[in-house]
Amino acid sequence: MTICTTEGLVLAGEYGTDEVTASTLPVDLPVTTWRTMSRLVVPVAAGDVLSVFARARVTNDTGRDRGEKGYTVGVGYHLWAYDVDDGKGANRTEADWWRISSLNGDNVDRTRHHMPLHTDTLYRVPDDWPPGHRIVVVLRADAHSTAWVAGDTLTVDQSYGHMQVRRWTHPA
């Protein structure tokens, strides 16, 4: 990750959403079932710095439908980005995404029940960013457990999500 600062830059815009795009996180063993929790499209230019804050919340009700006690689930989450104007559209693959924040994760058991996911970062848009292209900032999460049962999910709580992006740019 590149260390960056907003020093000498001016605030060019502030963007936000409370929309939560996922309703569940499937629980499995491998860390491969990432879900988009929220996303925000932001106009940017090369060298801009984005100040990103995101939050969501999940609920662990594993086993409840079977009358069982449930089990502990690990949840990993991070901020990611991609170029929405790269022409790939629906043909976008995982290789077209890149992580822009540190790794985050925690465990949620049935006693704890609810787990907030909070993260933030400063991200510098690459110097070779194509003019006129917009970036999509995404909060993604994955749920996994060695005790997983096929079909189990964590609930993504719809009223607890928010993403805010401040765009800092060079003065004109």
Biotite code that builds the C-alpha atoms (Angstrom):
import biotite.structure as struc

atoms = struc.array([
    struc.Atom([0.000, 0.000, 0.000], chain_id="A", res_id=1, res_name="MET", atom_name="CA", element="C"),
    struc.Atom([1.122, 3.514, -0.748], chain_id="A", res_id=2, res_name="THR", atom_name="CA", element="C"),
    struc.Atom([1.275, 6.012, 2.088], chain_id="A", res_id=3, res_name="ILE", atom_name="CA", element="C"),
    struc.Atom([-0.656, 9.116, 1.090], chain_id="A", res_id=4, res_name="CYS", atom_name="CA", element="C"),
    struc.Atom([-1.879, 12.399, 2.504], chain_id="A", res_id=5, res_name="THR", atom_name="CA", element="C"),
    struc.Atom([-4.448, 15.051, 1.664], chain_id="A", res_id=6, res_name="THR", atom_name="CA", element="C"),
    struc.Atom([-1.989, 17.830, 2.521], chain_id="A", res_id=7, res_name="GLU", atom_name="CA", element="C"),
    struc.Atom([-1.942, 20.459, -0.232], chain_id="A", res_id=8, res_name="GLY", atom_name="CA", element="C"),
    struc.Atom([-5.091, 19.026, -1.816], chain_id="A", res_id=9, res_name="LEU", atom_name="CA", element="C"),
    struc.Atom([-8.576, 20.537, -1.925], chain_id="A", res_id=10, res_name="VAL", atom_name="CA", element="C"),
    struc.Atom([-11.860, 18.783, -1.252], chain_id="A", res_id=11, res_name="LEU", atom_name="CA", element="C"),
    struc.Atom([-13.477, 18.209, -4.653], chain_id="A", res_id=12, res_name="ALA", atom_name="CA", element="C"),
    struc.Atom([-16.538, 16.255, -3.576], chain_id="A", res_id=13, res_name="GLY", atom_name="CA", element="C"),
    struc.Atom([-18.161, 14.091, -0.970], chain_id="A", res_id=14, res_name="GLU", atom_name="CA", element="C"),
    struc.Atom([-20.191, 11.010, -1.886], chain_id="A", res_id=15, res_name="TYR", atom_name="CA", element="C"),
    struc.Atom([-22.212, 8.682, 0.282], chain_id="A", res_id=16, res_name="GLY", atom_name="CA", element="C"),
    struc.Atom([-24.715, 5.858, 0.298], chain_id="A", res_id=17, res_name="THR", atom_name="CA", element="C"),
    struc.Atom([-26.719, 3.906, 2.853], chain_id="A", res_id=18, res_name="ASP", atom_name="CA", element="C"),
    struc.Atom([-27.587, 1.211, 0.290], chain_id="A", res_id=19, res_name="GLU", atom_name="CA", element="C"),
    struc.Atom([-26.586, -2.297, 1.332], chain_id="A", res_id=20, res_name="VAL", atom_name="CA", element="C"),
    struc.Atom([-26.360, -4.542, -1.730], chain_id="A", res_id=21, res_name="THR", atom_name="CA", element="C"),
    struc.Atom([-26.017, -7.976, -0.085], chain_id="A", res_id=22, res_name="ALA", atom_name="CA", element="C"),
    struc.Atom([-28.710, -9.595, 2.037], chain_id="A", res_id=23, res_name="SER", atom_name="CA", element="C"),
    struc.Atom([-26.715, -12.652, 3.142], chain_id="A", res_id=24, res_name="THR", atom_name="CA", element="C"),
    struc.Atom([-23.140, -13.886, 3.367], chain_id="A", res_id=25, res_name="LEU", atom_name="CA", element="C"),
    struc.Atom([-22.823, -17.600, 2.596], chain_id="A", res_id=26, res_name="PRO", atom_name="CA", element="C"),
    struc.Atom([-20.782, -19.480, 5.198], chain_id="A", res_id=27, res_name="VAL", atom_name="CA", element="C"),
    struc.Atom([-18.288, -21.994, 3.810], chain_id="A", res_id=28, res_name="ASP", atom_name="CA", element="C"),
    struc.Atom([-14.773, -23.234, 4.436], chain_id="A", res_id=29, res_name="LEU", atom_name="CA", element="C"),
    struc.Atom([-12.748, -21.551, 1.691], chain_id="A", res_id=30, res_name="PRO", atom_name="CA", element="C"),
    struc.Atom([-12.391, -17.782, 1.581], chain_id="A", res_id=31, res_name="VAL", atom_name="CA", element="C"),
    struc.Atom([-13.805, -17.470, -1.932], chain_id="A", res_id=32, res_name="THR", atom_name="CA", element="C"),
    struc.Atom([-17.406, -16.367, -1.636], chain_id="A", res_id=33, res_name="THR", atom_name="CA", element="C"),
    struc.Atom([-16.911, -12.608, -1.370], chain_id="A", res_id=34, res_name="TRP", atom_name="CA", element="C"),
    struc.Atom([-20.063, -10.518, -1.461], chain_id="A", res_id=35, res_name="ARG", atom_name="CA", element="C"),
    struc.Atom([-20.377, -6.820, -2.158], chain_id="A", res_id=36, res_name="THR", atom_name="CA", element="C"),
    struc.Atom([-21.827, -5.173, 0.944], chain_id="A", res_id=37, res_name="MET", atom_name="CA", element="C"),
    struc.Atom([-21.963, -1.664, -0.522], chain_id="A", res_id=38, res_name="SER", atom_name="CA", element="C"),
    struc.Atom([-20.537, 0.221, -3.473], chain_id="A", res_id=39, res_name="ARG", atom_name="CA", element="C"),
    struc.Atom([-20.104, 3.796, -4.599], chain_id="A", res_id=40, res_name="LEU", atom_name="CA", element="C"),
    struc.Atom([-19.163, 5.204, -8.021], chain_id="A", res_id=41, res_name="VAL", atom_name="CA", element="C"),
    struc.Atom([-16.890, 8.255, -7.788], chain_id="A", res_id=42, res_name="VAL", atom_name="CA", element="C"),
    struc.Atom([-15.487, 10.470, -10.554], chain_id="A", res_id=43, res_name="PRO", atom_name="CA", element="C"),
    struc.Atom([-11.703, 10.723, -10.134], chain_id="A", res_id=44, res_name="VAL", atom_name="CA", element="C"),
    struc.Atom([-8.538, 11.913, -11.808], chain_id="A", res_id=45, res_name="ALA", atom_name="CA", element="C"),
    struc.Atom([-4.985, 10.625, -11.643], chain_id="A", res_id=46, res_name="ALA", atom_name="CA", element="C"),
    struc.Atom([-3.338, 11.561, -8.341], chain_id="A", res_id=47, res_name="GLY", atom_name="CA", element="C"),
    struc.Atom([-6.577, 12.222, -6.452], chain_id="A", res_id=48, res_name="ASP", atom_name="CA", element="C"),
    struc.Atom([-6.751, 10.940, -2.888], chain_id="A", res_id=49, res_name="VAL", atom_name="CA", element="C"),
    struc.Atom([-9.909, 9.234, -1.676], chain_id="A", res_id=50, res_name="LEU", atom_name="CA", element="C"),
    struc.Atom([-10.778, 9.217, 2.014], chain_id="A", res_id=51, res_name="SER", atom_name="CA", element="C"),
    struc.Atom([-13.085, 6.218, 2.427], chain_id="A", res_id=52, res_name="VAL", atom_name="CA", element="C"),
    struc.Atom([-15.190, 5.140, 5.404], chain_id="A", res_id=53, res_name="PHE", atom_name="CA", element="C"),
    struc.Atom([-17.505, 2.136, 5.289], chain_id="A", res_id=54, res_name="ALA", atom_name="CA", element="C"),
    struc.Atom([-19.582, 0.168, 7.742], chain_id="A", res_id=55, res_name="ARG", atom_name="CA", element="C"),
    struc.Atom([-21.976, -2.759, 7.673], chain_id="A", res_id=56, res_name="ALA", atom_name="CA", element="C"),
    struc.Atom([-23.286, -5.308, 10.156], chain_id="A", res_id=57, res_name="ARG", atom_name="CA", element="C"),
    struc.Atom([-23.912, -9.046, 10.042], chain_id="A", res_id=58, res_name="VAL", atom_name="CA", element="C"),
    struc.Atom([-25.976, -11.311, 12.300], chain_id="A", res_id=59, res_name="THR", atom_name="CA", element="C"),
    struc.Atom([-25.072, -14.911, 13.125], chain_id="A", res_id=60, res_name="ASN", atom_name="CA", element="C"),
    struc.Atom([-28.169, -17.101, 13.327], chain_id="A", res_id=61, res_name="ASP", atom_name="CA", element="C"),
    struc.Atom([-26.406, -20.270, 12.116], chain_id="A", res_id=62, res_name="THR", atom_name="CA", element="C"),
    struc.Atom([-28.182, -23.439, 13.138], chain_id="A", res_id=63, res_name="GLY", atom_name="CA", element="C"),
    struc.Atom([-31.355, -21.668, 14.289], chain_id="A", res_id=64, res_name="ARG", atom_name="CA", element="C"),
    struc.Atom([-33.464, -23.165, 11.481], chain_id="A", res_id=65, res_name="ASP", atom_name="CA", element="C"),
    struc.Atom([-32.289, -26.645, 12.595], chain_id="A", res_id=66, res_name="ARG", atom_name="CA", element="C"),
    struc.Atom([-32.857, -25.982, 16.311], chain_id="A", res_id=67, res_name="GLY", atom_name="CA", element="C"),
    struc.Atom([-29.099, -26.080, 16.922], chain_id="A", res_id=68, res_name="GLU", atom_name="CA", element="C"),
    struc.Atom([-26.836, -23.903, 19.049], chain_id="A", res_id=69, res_name="LYS", atom_name="CA", element="C"),
    struc.Atom([-24.911, -22.558, 16.053], chain_id="A", res_id=70, res_name="GLY", atom_name="CA", element="C"),
    struc.Atom([-21.204, -22.008, 15.629], chain_id="A", res_id=71, res_name="TYR", atom_name="CA", element="C"),
    struc.Atom([-18.521, -19.346, 15.341], chain_id="A", res_id=72, res_name="THR", atom_name="CA", element="C"),
    struc.Atom([-18.034, -17.750, 11.938], chain_id="A", res_id=73, res_name="VAL", atom_name="CA", element="C"),
    struc.Atom([-15.034, -15.734, 10.801], chain_id="A", res_id=74, res_name="GLY", atom_name="CA", element="C"),
    struc.Atom([-15.765, -12.693, 8.670], chain_id="A", res_id=75, res_name="VAL", atom_name="CA", element="C"),
    struc.Atom([-13.097, -11.048, 6.562], chain_id="A", res_id=76, res_name="GLY", atom_name="CA", element="C"),
    struc.Atom([-13.765, -7.663, 5.012], chain_id="A", res_id=77, res_name="TYR", atom_name="CA", element="C"),
    struc.Atom([-11.867, -5.027, 3.054], chain_id="A", res_id=78, res_name="HIS", atom_name="CA", element="C"),
    struc.Atom([-12.293, -2.129, 0.682], chain_id="A", res_id=79, res_name="LEU", atom_name="CA", element="C"),
    struc.Atom([-11.762, -2.864, -3.003], chain_id="A", res_id=80, res_name="TRP", atom_name="CA", element="C"),
    struc.Atom([-11.920, -0.847, -6.212], chain_id="A", res_id=81, res_name="ALA", atom_name="CA", element="C"),
    struc.Atom([-12.279, -1.212, -9.952], chain_id="A", res_id=82, res_name="TYR", atom_name="CA", element="C"),
    struc.Atom([-12.522, 0.999, -13.032], chain_id="A", res_id=83, res_name="ASP", atom_name="CA", element="C"),
    struc.Atom([-16.206, 1.087, -13.992], chain_id="A", res_id=84, res_name="VAL", atom_name="CA", element="C"),
    struc.Atom([-15.410, 2.660, -17.374], chain_id="A", res_id=85, res_name="ASP", atom_name="CA", element="C"),
    struc.Atom([-12.828, 0.098, -18.529], chain_id="A", res_id=86, res_name="ASP", atom_name="CA", element="C"),
    struc.Atom([-15.253, -1.382, -21.074], chain_id="A", res_id=87, res_name="GLY", atom_name="CA", element="C"),
    struc.Atom([-15.424, -4.800, -19.396], chain_id="A", res_id=88, res_name="LYS", atom_name="CA", element="C"),
    struc.Atom([-18.958, -4.440, -18.014], chain_id="A", res_id=89, res_name="GLY", atom_name="CA", element="C"),
    struc.Atom([-20.415, -7.855, -17.199], chain_id="A", res_id=90, res_name="ALA", atom_name="CA", element="C"),
    struc.Atom([-17.179, -9.523, -18.373], chain_id="A", res_id=91, res_name="ASN", atom_name="CA", element="C"),
    struc.Atom([-15.287, -8.177, -15.337], chain_id="A", res_id=92, res_name="ARG", atom_name="CA", element="C"),
    struc.Atom([-13.356, -10.864, -13.423], chain_id="A", res_id=93, res_name="THR", atom_name="CA", element="C"),
    struc.Atom([-11.811, -10.943, -9.956], chain_id="A", res_id=94, res_name="GLU", atom_name="CA", element="C"),
    struc.Atom([-8.506, -9.952, -11.580], chain_id="A", res_id=95, res_name="ALA", atom_name="CA", element="C"),
    struc.Atom([-10.056, -6.566, -12.457], chain_id="A", res_id=96, res_name="ASP", atom_name="CA", element="C"),
    struc.Atom([-10.524, -5.678, -8.759], chain_id="A", res_id=97, res_name="TRP", atom_name="CA", element="C"),
    struc.Atom([-7.803, -4.525, -6.394], chain_id="A", res_id=98, res_name="TRP", atom_name="CA", element="C"),
    struc.Atom([-7.780, -4.185, -2.619], chain_id="A", res_id=99, res_name="ARG", atom_name="CA", element="C"),
    struc.Atom([-7.334, -0.613, -1.352], chain_id="A", res_id=100, res_name="ILE", atom_name="CA", element="C"),
    struc.Atom([-7.488, -1.115, 2.425], chain_id="A", res_id=101, res_name="SER", atom_name="CA", element="C"),
    struc.Atom([-5.855, -3.220, 5.069], chain_id="A", res_id=102, res_name="SER", atom_name="CA", element="C"),
    struc.Atom([-7.098, -6.706, 5.850], chain_id="A", res_id=103, res_name="LEU", atom_name="CA", element="C"),
    struc.Atom([-9.853, -6.777, 8.470], chain_id="A", res_id=104, res_name="ASN", atom_name="CA", element="C"),
    struc.Atom([-11.641, -9.627, 10.164], chain_id="A", res_id=105, res_name="GLY", atom_name="CA", element="C"),
    struc.Atom([-13.205, -10.918, 13.337], chain_id="A", res_id=106, res_name="ASP", atom_name="CA", element="C"),
    struc.Atom([-15.268, -13.825, 14.636], chain_id="A", res_id=107, res_name="ASN", atom_name="CA", element="C"),
    struc.Atom([-18.950, -13.761, 15.482], chain_id="A", res_id=108, res_name="VAL", atom_name="CA", element="C"),
    struc.Atom([-20.571, -16.519, 17.523], chain_id="A", res_id=109, res_name="ASP", atom_name="CA", element="C"),
    struc.Atom([-24.236, -16.958, 18.412], chain_id="A", res_id=110, res_name="ARG", atom_name="CA", element="C"),
    struc.Atom([-23.708, -15.341, 21.828], chain_id="A", res_id=111, res_name="THR", atom_name="CA", element="C"),
    struc.Atom([-22.228, -12.197, 20.306], chain_id="A", res_id=112, res_name="ARG", atom_name="CA", element="C"),
    struc.Atom([-24.847, -12.496, 17.555], chain_id="A", res_id=113, res_name="HIS", atom_name="CA", element="C"),
    struc.Atom([-24.229, -9.137, 15.787], chain_id="A", res_id=114, res_name="HIS", atom_name="CA", element="C"),
    struc.Atom([-20.908, -8.071, 14.340], chain_id="A", res_id=115, res_name="MET", atom_name="CA", element="C"),
    struc.Atom([-20.227, -4.550, 13.080], chain_id="A", res_id=116, res_name="PRO", atom_name="CA", element="C"),
    struc.Atom([-17.789, -4.188, 10.194], chain_id="A", res_id=117, res_name="LEU", atom_name="CA", element="C"),
    struc.Atom([-16.010, -0.822, 10.184], chain_id="A", res_id=118, res_name="HIS", atom_name="CA", element="C"),
    struc.Atom([-13.125, 0.160, 7.963], chain_id="A", res_id=119, res_name="THR", atom_name="CA", element="C"),
    struc.Atom([-11.526, 3.230, 6.468], chain_id="A", res_id=120, res_name="ASP", atom_name="CA", element="C"),
    struc.Atom([-8.584, 4.147, 4.295], chain_id="A", res_id=121, res_name="THR", atom_name="CA", element="C"),
    struc.Atom([-6.839, 6.835, 2.288], chain_id="A", res_id=122, res_name="LEU", atom_name="CA", element="C"),
    struc.Atom([-6.286, 5.686, -1.291], chain_id="A", res_id=123, res_name="TYR", atom_name="CA", element="C"),
    struc.Atom([-4.288, 7.505, -3.964], chain_id="A", res_id=124, res_name="ARG", atom_name="CA", element="C"),
    struc.Atom([-5.615, 7.101, -7.499], chain_id="A", res_id=125, res_name="VAL", atom_name="CA", element="C"),
    struc.Atom([-2.755, 5.830, -9.725], chain_id="A", res_id=126, res_name="PRO", atom_name="CA", element="C"),
    struc.Atom([-0.878, 8.312, -11.912], chain_id="A", res_id=127, res_name="ASP", atom_name="CA", element="C"),
    struc.Atom([-1.822, 6.339, -15.026], chain_id="A", res_id=128, res_name="ASP", atom_name="CA", element="C"),
    struc.Atom([-5.581, 6.517, -14.333], chain_id="A", res_id=129, res_name="TRP", atom_name="CA", element="C"),
    struc.Atom([-7.413, 7.047, -17.651], chain_id="A", res_id=130, res_name="PRO", atom_name="CA", element="C"),
    struc.Atom([-8.941, 10.541, -18.020], chain_id="A", res_id=131, res_name="PRO", atom_name="CA", element="C"),
    struc.Atom([-12.721, 10.572, -17.588], chain_id="A", res_id=132, res_name="GLY", atom_name="CA", element="C"),
    struc.Atom([-12.907, 7.137, -15.965], chain_id="A", res_id=133, res_name="HIS", atom_name="CA", element="C"),
    struc.Atom([-14.762, 6.642, -12.689], chain_id="A", res_id=134, res_name="ARG", atom_name="CA", element="C"),
    struc.Atom([-13.711, 4.394, -9.849], chain_id="A", res_id=135, res_name="ILE", atom_name="CA", element="C"),
    struc.Atom([-16.040, 2.096, -7.932], chain_id="A", res_id=136, res_name="VAL", atom_name="CA", element="C"),
    struc.Atom([-15.192, 1.749, -4.250], chain_id="A", res_id=137, res_name="VAL", atom_name="CA", element="C"),
    struc.Atom([-16.586, -1.451, -2.759], chain_id="A", res_id=138, res_name="VAL", atom_name="CA", element="C"),
    struc.Atom([-16.897, -2.937, 0.730], chain_id="A", res_id=139, res_name="LEU", atom_name="CA", element="C"),
    struc.Atom([-16.648, -6.726, 0.328], chain_id="A", res_id=140, res_name="ARG", atom_name="CA", element="C"),
    struc.Atom([-16.955, -9.470, 2.936], chain_id="A", res_id=141, res_name="ALA", atom_name="CA", element="C"),
    struc.Atom([-16.605, -13.252, 3.199], chain_id="A", res_id=142, res_name="ASP", atom_name="CA", element="C"),
    struc.Atom([-17.842, -15.643, 5.910], chain_id="A", res_id=143, res_name="ALA", atom_name="CA", element="C"),
    struc.Atom([-16.069, -18.906, 6.716], chain_id="A", res_id=144, res_name="HIS", atom_name="CA", element="C"),
    struc.Atom([-15.918, -21.576, 9.430], chain_id="A", res_id=145, res_name="SER", atom_name="CA", element="C"),
    struc.Atom([-14.452, -25.034, 9.925], chain_id="A", res_id=146, res_name="THR", atom_name="CA", element="C"),
    struc.Atom([-17.869, -25.994, 11.367], chain_id="A", res_id=147, res_name="ALA", atom_name="CA", element="C"),
    struc.Atom([-19.836, -24.755, 8.350], chain_id="A", res_id=148, res_name="TRP", atom_name="CA", element="C"),
    struc.Atom([-22.982, -26.475, 7.167], chain_id="A", res_id=149, res_name="VAL", atom_name="CA", element="C"),
    struc.Atom([-23.929, -26.200, 3.478], chain_id="A", res_id=150, res_name="ALA", atom_name="CA", element="C"),
    struc.Atom([-26.611, -23.563, 2.990], chain_id="A", res_id=151, res_name="GLY", atom_name="CA", element="C"),
    struc.Atom([-25.883, -21.599, 6.162], chain_id="A", res_id=152, res_name="ASP", atom_name="CA", element="C"),
    struc.Atom([-25.586, -17.839, 5.849], chain_id="A", res_id=153, res_name="THR", atom_name="CA", element="C"),
    struc.Atom([-25.046, -14.761, 7.958], chain_id="A", res_id=154, res_name="LEU", atom_name="CA", element="C"),
    struc.Atom([-27.702, -12.084, 7.614], chain_id="A", res_id=155, res_name="THR", atom_name="CA", element="C"),
    struc.Atom([-26.472, -8.743, 6.292], chain_id="A", res_id=156, res_name="VAL", atom_name="CA", element="C"),
    struc.Atom([-28.429, -6.187, 8.305], chain_id="A", res_id=157, res_name="ASP", atom_name="CA", element="C"),
    struc.Atom([-29.939, -3.748, 5.812], chain_id="A", res_id=158, res_name="GLN", atom_name="CA", element="C"),
    struc.Atom([-30.329, -0.740, 8.129], chain_id="A", res_id=159, res_name="SER", atom_name="CA", element="C"),
    struc.Atom([-26.714, -0.674, 9.311], chain_id="A", res_id=160, res_name="TYR", atom_name="CA", element="C"),
    struc.Atom([-24.704, 0.069, 6.176], chain_id="A", res_id=161, res_name="GLY", atom_name="CA", element="C"),
    struc.Atom([-23.037, 3.272, 5.080], chain_id="A", res_id=162, res_name="HIS", atom_name="CA", element="C"),
    struc.Atom([-20.211, 4.257, 2.777], chain_id="A", res_id=163, res_name="MET", atom_name="CA", element="C"),
    struc.Atom([-18.711, 7.715, 2.482], chain_id="A", res_id=164, res_name="GLN", atom_name="CA", element="C"),
    struc.Atom([-15.976, 8.824, 0.073], chain_id="A", res_id=165, res_name="VAL", atom_name="CA", element="C"),
    struc.Atom([-14.308, 12.225, 0.130], chain_id="A", res_id=166, res_name="ARG", atom_name="CA", element="C"),
    struc.Atom([-12.395, 13.088, -3.034], chain_id="A", res_id=167, res_name="ARG", atom_name="CA", element="C"),
    struc.Atom([-9.322, 15.271, -2.611], chain_id="A", res_id=168, res_name="TRP", atom_name="CA", element="C"),
    struc.Atom([-7.662, 16.698, -5.714], chain_id="A", res_id=169, res_name="THR", atom_name="CA", element="C"),
    struc.Atom([-4.859, 19.038, -6.717], chain_id="A", res_id=170, res_name="HIS", atom_name="CA", element="C"),
    struc.Atom([-5.794, 22.742, -6.760], chain_id="A", res_id=171, res_name="PRO", atom_name="CA", element="C"),
    struc.Atom([-6.418, 24.194, -10.236], chain_id="A", res_id=172, res_name="ALA", atom_name="CA", element="C"),
])
